[in-house]
Amino acid sequence: MSTIAIVGGGPAGLMAAEVLSQPGLEVHLYDAMPSVGRKFLLAGIGGLNLTHAEPFNDFVLRYGSRQPEIESLLNHFTPQMVRDWARDLGIETFVGSSRRVFPLEMKAAPLLRAWLRRLRSAGVTFHTRHRWCGWEANQALKFSTPDGEILVHADAVILALGGGSWAKLGSDGAWLPLLAEQSVVIAPLQPANCGFQVLWSEYFRGRFAALPLKSVILSFTDATGKSYQKLGELMITVTGIEGSLIYALSAPLRDTINACGSVTVYLDLVPDKNLPRLVKELAKPRGSKSMANHLRSRIGIEGAKAGLLREYLSATEFANPELLAAAIKTMPMKLIATRPIDEAISTAGGVCFESLDAQLMLKTMSGVFCAGEMLDWEAPTGGYLLTAALASGRAAGLGALAWLQTGKNFH
Ligand SMILES: Cc1cc2nc3c(=O)[nH]c(=O)nc-3n(C[C@H](O)[C@H](O)[C@H](O)COP(=O)(O)OP(=O)(O)OC[C@H]3O[C@@H](n4cnc5c(N)ncnc54)[C@H](O)[C@@H]3O)c2cc1C
């Protein structure tokens, strides 16, 4: 009987366990944490966005430069198959207004419970509090456990160790040097779907942190001269900005900061009114009304939008309808850094596909497969992260199965 060691009990590792749990195989899943699936459970707190119901041709575009590699995985585990798989576990899904797909109950816990039950009854053995620390000379996996260090010999190994954010949930990126030592090519981990730092004044931070900026258009030009423009909603934070609009553009924003040291974005605070209309409205006499009331009643600017104008404009600009209107349409905001990687929803970088064969086996280590967020790809929020983690876990599991069946293992 062949023995398989899966290291990492997130969605990718669990999916690998699912395809490998068949007669004739002994599957052991190891995780450093006291329980598996912790980030998956966190993902369920704000509503588990399992996948996305847009046409497949659009779906695969979300993986940017890694589209070819991820698409070939998704061809065998499509967004519809994710929904079917969840249904098979007793979890019905629905398509939300933005075509994002959620479980009916929105949460991850019922799905994870059903999944673990199925894996256990299929014979998968779970070893929690087992931190993988690398290899011994004879290819044995070294784990640190509450009972001390142990060595594990396996016929095939799946590494599904996650990225490098939310380290307290288990994925801390500590695997990087362990794989680098084995001549695996790894792109540095970077925050993805992350917030950005802005130098707010004490006053602005104190008054407006945690308030949203709704229906704004954000535009900027990256280091190569490519322009981006997107309508959406963002959130003011104590340290800067975050939210769906920012996450959607976080990759080019991050790359521009990497290339130029900072990036200036421009906000259109009132996209539904053009500049001449704004000038006309703002130039109307305000009588005894305060400027704040004038802005609110004439053009609907209040709250954090009004705060931003106060933050960035001089008294002279504020008093001049043309200058004020121009600032409302193109409010410059300088982003000086990404927020730390640990706060990010996901991470870019990881094991490069060039280091893997088509079955996700490391070219430098026969019988060792990699899956999930630890691979070098990124995608926006919208269910794209979980779908690719699941699809790659499945591909790595099937790859290991095929590799064992063709007898190419070293035992
Ligand atoms: C707040 C938040 C919300 C999110 N919401 C969504 C969403 O709605 N939709 C979506 O698609 N994605 C979402 N994501 C992203 C998604 O959760 C991840 O992309 C996904 O969990 C990655 O799966 P994975 O299996 O590759 O890694 P992980 O889920 O990170 O699992 C990796 C596992 O490996 C273990 N591990 C790591 N190192 C070791 C070691 N040395 N030894 C042993 N075990 C180890 C960890 O303990 C962990 O259990 C969200 C993420 C966050 C932080």
The ligand as an SDF file (V2000), in Angstrom:
LIG
                    3D

 53 58  0  0  0  0  0  0  0  0999 V2000
  -10.2720   37.5020    5.5470 C   0  0  0  0  0  0  0  0  0  0  0  0
  -10.2080   36.5800    4.3500 C   0  0  0  0  0  0  0  0  0  0  0  0
  -11.3480   36.3680    3.6000 C   0  0  0  0  0  0  0  0  0  0  0  0
  -11.2910   35.5570    2.4590 C   0  0  0  0  0  0  0  0  0  0  0  0
  -12.4320   35.3530    1.7300 N   0  0  0  0  0  0  0  0  0  0  0  0
  -12.3760   34.6160    0.6080 C   0  0  0  0  0  0  0  0  0  0  0  0
  -13.5530   34.3930   -0.1720 C   0  0  0  0  0  0  0  0  0  0  0  0
  -14.6770   34.7610    0.2300 O   0  0  0  0  0  0  0  0  0  0  0  0
  -13.4210   33.7180   -1.3480 N   0  0  0  0  0  0  0  0  0  0  0  0
  -12.2120   33.2560   -1.7910 C   0  0  0  0  0  0  0  0  0  0  0  0
  -12.1470   32.6780   -2.8870 O   0  0  0  0  0  0  0  0  0  0  0  0
  -11.1000   33.3670   -1.0480 N   0  0  0  0  0  0  0  0  0  0  0  0
  -11.1510   34.0480    0.1410 C   0  0  0  0  0  0  0  0  0  0  0  0
  -10.0270   34.1800    0.8950 N   0  0  0  0  0  0  0  0  0  0  0  0
   -8.7770   33.5240    0.4540 C   0  0  0  0  0  0  0  0  0  0  0  0
   -8.7860   32.0040    0.7180 C   0  0  0  0  0  0  0  0  0  0  0  0
   -9.1930   31.7630    2.0480 O   0  0  0  0  0  0  0  0  0  0  0  0
   -7.3850   31.4290    0.4660 C   0  0  0  0  0  0  0  0  0  0  0  0
   -6.9570   31.7800   -0.8260 O   0  0  0  0  0  0  0  0  0  0  0  0
   -7.3800   29.8960    0.6180 C   0  0  0  0  0  0  0  0  0  0  0  0
   -7.6750   29.5420    1.9520 O   0  0  0  0  0  0  0  0  0  0  0  0
   -6.0350   29.3120    0.2230 C   0  0  0  0  0  0  0  0  0  0  0  0
   -6.1050   27.9260    0.4050 O   0  0  0  0  0  0  0  0  0  0  0  0
   -4.7780   27.0470    0.6150 P   0  0  0  0  0  0  0  0  0  0  0  0
   -5.2600   25.6790    0.9220 O   0  0  0  0  0  0  0  0  0  0  0  0
   -3.8670   27.2480   -0.5160 O   0  0  0  0  0  0  0  0  0  0  0  0
   -4.0500   27.6910    1.9020 O   0  0  0  0  0  0  0  0  0  0  0  0
   -4.5540   27.9210    3.3920 P   0  0  0  0  0  0  0  0  0  0  0  0
   -6.0250   27.9570    3.4600 O   0  0  0  0  0  0  0  0  0  0  0  0
   -3.8000   29.1140    3.8580 O   0  0  0  0  0  0  0  0  0  0  0  0
   -4.0630   26.6200    4.1560 O   0  0  0  0  0  0  0  0  0  0  0  0
   -2.7070   26.3480    4.3680 C   0  0  0  0  0  0  0  0  0  0  0  0
   -2.5880   25.3630    5.5260 C   0  0  0  0  0  0  0  0  0  0  0  0
   -1.2190   24.9720    5.6390 O   0  0  0  0  0  0  0  0  0  0  0  0
   -0.8790   24.9040    7.0120 C   0  0  0  0  0  0  0  0  0  0  0  0
    0.5750   25.0810    7.1260 N   0  0  0  0  0  0  0  0  0  0  0  0
    1.3080   26.1330    6.7140 C   0  0  0  0  0  0  0  0  0  0  0  0
    2.6100   25.9250    6.9790 N   0  0  0  0  0  0  0  0  0  0  0  0
    2.6930   24.6920    7.5680 C   0  0  0  0  0  0  0  0  0  0  0  0
    3.7850   23.8940    8.0530 C   0  0  0  0  0  0  0  0  0  0  0  0
    5.0620   24.3100    7.9840 N   0  0  0  0  0  0  0  0  0  0  0  0
    3.5090   22.6730    8.5760 N   0  0  0  0  0  0  0  0  0  0  0  0
    2.2210   22.2290    8.6350 C   0  0  0  0  0  0  0  0  0  0  0  0
    1.1610   22.9370    8.1900 N   0  0  0  0  0  0  0  0  0  0  0  0
    1.4000   24.1460    7.6660 C   0  0  0  0  0  0  0  0  0  0  0  0
   -1.6830   26.0120    7.6420 C   0  0  0  0  0  0  0  0  0  0  0  0
   -1.8510   25.8230    9.0340 O   0  0  0  0  0  0  0  0  0  0  0  0
   -2.9870   25.9700    6.8520 C   0  0  0  0  0  0  0  0  0  0  0  0
   -3.9320   25.1450    7.5000 O   0  0  0  0  0  0  0  0  0  0  0  0
  -10.0610   34.9470    2.0690 C   0  0  0  0  0  0  0  0  0  0  0  0
   -8.9220   35.1350    2.8500 C   0  0  0  0  0  0  0  0  0  0  0  0
   -8.9890   35.9340    3.9890 C   0  0  0  0  0  0  0  0  0  0  0  0
   -7.7420   36.1400    4.8200 C   0  0  0  0  0  0  0  0  0  0  0  0
  1  2  1  0
  2  3  1  0
  2 52  2  0
  3  4  2  0
  4  5  1  0
  4 50  1  0
  5  6  2  0
  6  7  1  0
  6 13  1  0
  7  8  2  0
  7  9  1  0
  9 10  1  0
 10 11  2  0
 10 12  1  0
 12 13  2  0
 13 14  1  0
 14 15  1  0
 14 50  1  0
 15 16  1  0
 16 17  1  0
 16 18  1  0
 18 19  1  0
 18 20  1  0
 20 21  1  0
 20 22  1  0
 22 23  1  0
 23 24  1  0
 24 25  2  0
 24 26  1  0
 24 27  1  0
 27 28  1  0
 28 29  2  0
 28 30  1  0
 28 31  1  0
 31 32  1  0
 32 33  1  0
 33 34  1  0
 33 48  1  0
 34 35  1  0
 35 36  1  0
 35 46  1  0
 36 37  1  0
 36 45  1  0
 37 38  2  0
 38 39  1  0
 39 40  1  0
 39 45  2  0
 40 41  1  0
 40 42  2  0
 42 43  1  0
 43 44  2  0
 44 45  1  0
 46 47  1  0
 46 48  1  0
 48 49  1  0
 50 51  2  0
 51 52  1  0
 52 53  1  0
M  END
$$$$
